[in-house]
Amino acid sequence: MSWLYLLLAGITEIGWPIGLKMAQSGESKVTGIAVAIFFMTISGMLLWLAQKEIPMGTAYAVWTGIGASGTFLIGIWLYGDPTSLTRYLGVLFIILGVVVLKFAH
């Protein structure tokens, strides 16, 4: 169950940078900040639950890896962030690192 909590924590980690971007890009600042705070809270609570059984360093690396990779992709898809082979390789290395941590007990 802890790995499910961690996966959900990583996915909800993607929500708060989106909220901050919403607050900067012409949408309601208050709504964007509220979205960010909501996702920060949920993500943090799920990470806390996951860390009951998963080592802290592993949990944190997986959490931030999922959040960073997901935010990278959302930035490209929704906000027109720049892409390059090097940027995609960087995200691939993050994902590979997360996979290695998952299986390196």
C-alpha positions in Angstrom: 0.0 0.0 0.0 2.9 2.3 0.7 4.0 2.2 -2.9 0.5 3.2 -4.0 0.6 6.1 -1.6 3.9 7.1 -3.0 2.7 6.9 -6.6 -0.3 9.0 -5.8 1.9 11.5 -3.9 4.1 11.8 -7.0 1.2 12.4 -9.2 -0.4 15.0 -7.0 3.0 16.6 -6.7 2.5 17.7 -10.3 -0.6 19.7 -9.3 1.1 22.4 -7.3 3.5 23.7 -10.0 0.4 23.8 -12.3 -1.4 25.9 -9.7 1.5 28.3 -9.5 1.6 28.5 -13.3 -2.1 29.2 -13.4 -1.6 32.0 -10.9 1.0 33.6 -13.2 -0.6 33.1 -16.6 -3.7 35.4 -16.5 -6.0 33.0 -14.7 -7.1 34.0 -11.2 -4.1 34.3 -8.9 -6.2 33.3 -5.9 -7.6 30.2 -7.7 -4.1 29.2 -8.9 -2.6 29.6 -5.4 -5.5 27.7 -3.9 -4.9 24.8 -6.4 -1.2 24.8 -5.5 -1.9 24.7 -1.7 -4.5 21.9 -2.2 -2.1 19.7 -4.1 0.8 20.5 -1.8 -1.3 19.3 1.1 -2.5 16.1 -0.5 0.9 15.3 -1.9 2.6 15.9 1.5 0.1 13.7 3.3 0.5 10.9 0.9 4.3 11.1 1.1 4.0 11.0 4.9 1.9 7.8 4.6 4.3 6.2 2.2 7.3 6.9 4.4 5.9 4.7 7.1 7.2 1.7 5.2 9.5 3.1 2.5 12.9 4.5 3.4 12.8 8.3 3.5 15.5 8.9 0.9 13.9 6.4 -1.5 10.5 7.9 -1.0 11.7 11.4 -1.5 13.6 10.6 -4.6 10.7 8.7 -6.2 8.2 11.5 -5.1 10.3 14.3 -6.6 11.2 12.1 -9.7 7.5 11.5 -10.5 6.7 15.2 -9.8 9.6 16.5 -11.9 8.9 14.2 -14.9 5.2 14.8 -14.8 5.6 18.6 -14.5 8.1 18.5 -17.4 5.6 16.8 -19.7 2.6 19.0 -18.6 4.7 22.0 -19.2 5.4 20.9 -22.8 1.8 19.8 -23.5 -0.1 22.7 -21.8 2.3 25.6 -21.6 4.5 25.2 -24.7 7.7 24.7 -22.7 10.7 24.1 -25.0 11.7 20.6 -26.0 15.0 19.0 -27.1 16.5 15.5 -27.2 18.7 16.5 -24.3 15.8 17.5 -22.1 13.9 14.3 -22.9 17.1 12.3 -22.1 17.3 14.1 -18.8 13.8 13.1 -17.8 14.5 9.6 -19.0 17.4 9.4 -16.6 15.2 10.7 -13.7 12.7 7.9 -14.5 15.4 5.3 -14.7 16.8 6.5 -11.3 13.3 6.1 -9.8 13.0 2.6 -11.2 16.4 1.6 -9.8 15.5 2.9 -6.3 12.2 1.0 -6.4 14.0 -2.3 -7.0 17.1 -1.6 -4.9 15.9 -2.8 -1.5 
